[in-house]
């Protein structure tokens, strides 16, 4: 059963378990994709790459009704100097969790081995040619969306895609998630879509499970709309839906 509340323009949906949350996100996204494809020939969807998305993407790939051959896909971010074959590559994650089974019309992957400034410009041009219909994302332990950590977040960023230095909380999260064995292995830089690019999406589906995200969820939903918690920007989105499990919603006031 959905537990729904509205905070500014952000709709909060709470579930007991990660599985229920993931199935709900997948159903909501699938319905929106099918709705848009009834009136558009193609749509563009951005996906996040993180363990927080596992249940959602597992449920999504099991839905047969989506005409993926009419869907153009992007992703939120990628580590600088990491190949697409590396286990921690975000493009590899999406291939393994979704696109190896569901083949989109196109998947535009960020190339972590390309010169990061050149790659940011290349990816910006791809995004400029294809307005984003839907963005799927999570929230970091420091409140980041994509790799817009608080120290580099800009609600009015003039860039569509940029190179950033990752803060230590963000890098430690990658260790906490089991993606890297130690902090020293986590890259220092990444290429990320900026906050205005994410916010340009007509609909945003934000999936945030787990106790370690509870403080960031509280700050995003009940704190000020401020770059100290970049995810708070979602409260100004055109249409945004945040899906939580019991643990990530634990610090929210009833």
C-alpha positions in Angstrom: 0.0 0.0 0.0 1.4 3.4 -1.0 1.9 6.0 1.8 2.0 9.2 -0.2 2.7 12.8 0.8 3.4 16.0 -1.1 6.3 18.4 -0.2 6.3 21.4 -2.5 6.4 19.8 -6.0 8.0 16.5 -4.7 5.7 13.5 -4.1 7.0 11.1 -1.4 6.0 7.5 -1.6 6.9 5.2 1.3 7.1 1.3 1.3 8.0 -1.3 3.9 10.7 -3.1 2.0 13.3 -2.4 -0.8 11.5 -5.0 -3.0 8.1 -3.3 -2.7 9.8 0.1 -3.3 11.6 -1.2 -6.4 8.5 -2.8 -7.9 6.6 0.5 -7.3 9.2 2.6 -9.0 9.4 0.2 -12.0 5.6 0.2 -12.4 5.4 4.0 -12.1 8.2 4.5 -14.6 6.8 1.9 -17.1 3.4 3.6 -16.9 4.9 7.0 -17.6 7.0 5.7 -20.5 4.0 4.0 -22.1 1.9 7.1 -21.6 4.5 9.3 -23.4 5.1 6.8 -26.2 1.4 6.9 -27.0 1.9 10.5 -28.2 5.6 10.6 -29.1 7.7 8.5 -31.5 10.6 8.3 -29.2 11.4 9.3 -25.6 14.7 10.0 -23.8 15.3 8.5 -20.3 18.3 9.0 -18.0 19.3 6.2 -15.6 21.3 6.1 -12.4 23.9 3.4 -11.7 24.2 2.4 -8.1 23.3 -0.5 -5.8 20.4 1.6 -4.6 18.8 1.0 -8.1 19.1 -2.8 -8.0 15.6 -3.7 -7.0 14.0 -1.0 -9.3 16.0 -2.2 -12.4 15.4 -5.8 -11.6 11.7 -5.1 -11.6 11.8 -2.9 -14.6 13.5 -5.5 -16.8 10.7 -7.9 -16.1 8.0 -5.6 -17.6 7.3 -6.7 -21.1 5.0 -3.9 -22.2 7.6 -1.2 -22.7 8.6 -0.7 -26.4 12.4 -0.2 -25.7 13.1 0.1 -29.4 11.7 3.7 -29.2 13.6 4.7 -26.1 16.9 6.7 -26.1 18.9 6.2 -22.9 21.6 8.2 -21.1 23.2 7.9 -17.7 24.0 10.4 -15.0 27.7 10.1 -14.5 30.9 8.1 -14.9 34.3 8.0 -13.3 37.2 9.7 -15.1 39.9 7.3 -16.3 37.8 4.2 -15.7 37.1 1.9 -18.7 33.7 0.6 -19.6 35.0 -2.9 -18.9 35.9 -2.1 -15.3 33.6 -3.7 -12.7 32.8 -0.3 -11.2 31.9 1.3 -14.6 28.4 2.8 -14.5 27.8 2.1 -18.1 28.7 -1.5 -17.5 26.4 -1.6 -14.6 23.5 -0.5 -16.7 24.4 -3.0 -19.5 24.4 -5.8 -17.0 21.4 -4.9 -15.0 19.1 -3.7 -17.8 20.3 -3.2 -21.3 21.6 -6.8 -21.9 18.0 -7.9 -21.6 16.1 -4.8 -22.8 17.6 -3.3 -25.9 16.9 0.5 -26.2 16.9 2.4 -29.5 20.2 3.9 -28.3 22.3 4.0 -25.1 24.7 6.9 -25.0 27.4 5.9 -22.6 29.8 8.4 -21.1 33.4 7.4 -22.0 35.5 7.6 -18.9 38.7 7.1 -20.9 38.1 10.1 -23.1 39.6 13.5 -22.2 37.1 14.6 -19.6 36.6 18.1 -20.9 36.2 16.8 -24.5 33.8 14.0 -23.2 31.7 16.5 -21.3 31.3 18.6 -24.4 30.4 15.6 -26.5 27.8 14.4 -24.0 26.4 17.9 -23.6 25.8 18.0 -27.4 24.0 14.6 -27.3 21.7 15.9 -24.5 21.1 19.2 -26.3 19.8 17.2 -29.4 17.4 15.1 -27.3 15.3 16.8 -24.6 15.0 14.6 -21.6 11.5 13.2 -20.8 12.4 11.2 -17.7 15.3 11.1 -15.3 15.8 8.2 -12.9 18.2 8.9 -10.0 19.1 8.2 -6.4 20.5 10.3 -3.6 23.9 10.1 -2.1 24.7 9.9 1.6 25.9 13.5 1.3 22.7 14.5 -0.5 24.2 14.5 -4.0 22.2 13.8 -7.2 24.4 12.3 -9.9 27.9 13.4 -8.8 26.8 16.9 -7.8 28.3 16.8 -4.3 27.5 19.8 -2.1 30.9 21.5 -2.8 30.4 21.5 -6.6 26.5 21.6 -6.8 25.0 24.6 -8.6 21.3 25.0 -9.0 22.0 27.5 -11.8 24.9 25.7 -13.4 25.7 27.1 -16.9 27.0 23.7 -18.0 25.0 20.7 -19.0 27.8 18.2 -18.1 31.0 18.9 -16.2 34.0 17.4 -14.6 34.0 17.3 -10.8 36.2 16.4 -7.9 34.4 13.9 -5.6 34.3 14.7 -1.9 35.4 12.1 0.7 31.8 11.3 1.8 30.9 10.5 -1.7 34.0 8.4 -2.3 33.5 6.5 1.0 30.0 5.7 0.0 31.4 3.8 -3.0 33.3 1.7 -0.5 30.3 1.3 1.7 28.3 0.1 -1.3 30.9 -2.6 -2.0 32.0 -1.1 -5.3 35.6 -0.6 -4.2 37.7 -2.3 -1.6 39.2 0.9 -0.1 38.9 4.6 -0.3 42.3 4.8 -2.1 40.9 2.8 -5.0 38.0 5.2 -5.7 38.7 7.7 -8.5 39.0 11.3 -7.5 37.2 12.8 -10.5 34.0 12.1 -12.4 32.0 13.4 -15.3 28.4 14.3 -14.2 25.2 15.7 -15.6 24.6 19.0 -13.8 21.6 19.8 -11.6 19.8 22.0 -14.3 20.2 19.1 -16.8 18.6 16.7 -14.4 15.9 19.2 -13.5 15.1 19.7 -17.2 13.4 16.3 -17.3 9.6 16.5 -17.5 9.4 13.7 -14.8 11.9 12.6 -12.2 11.8 9.2 -10.5 14.1 9.1 -7.4 14.8 5.8 -5.7 16.3 5.9 -2.2 16.5 2.8 -0.1 18.5 2.1 3.1 19.3 3.5 6.5 22.5 5.2 5.3 20.4 7.5 3.2 18.0 8.5 5.9 19.7 11.7 6.9 20.0 12.8 3.3 16.4 12.1 2.7 15.4 14.1 5.8 17.5 17.0 4.7 16.2 16.9 1.1 12.6 16.7 2.1 12.4 18.8 5.3 15.5 21.0 5.2 16.1 24.2 3.2 16.2 24.1 -0.5 20.0 24.7 -0.7 23.2 23.3 -2.2 24.2 22.0 1.2 21.8 19.1 0.2 21.7 19.1 -3.6 18.7 16.7 -3.7 16.6 19.4 -2.1 16.3 20.8 -5.6 13.8 18.1 -6.4 11.2 20.0 -4.5 11.3 22.5 -7.4 11.0 19.9 -10.1 8.3 20.0 -12.7 7.1 16.6 -11.5 9.2 14.5 -9.1 8.5 11.2 -7.2 10.7 10.0 -4.4 10.4 6.3 -3.5 11.6 5.3 -0.1 11.7 2.1 2.0 11.1 2.0 5.7 14.8 2.5 6.6 15.4 5.5 4.3 12.2 7.2 5.5 13.0 6.5 9.2 13.9 10.1 10.1 11.1 11.8 8.3 8.4 13.4 10.5 5.1 11.6 10.1 
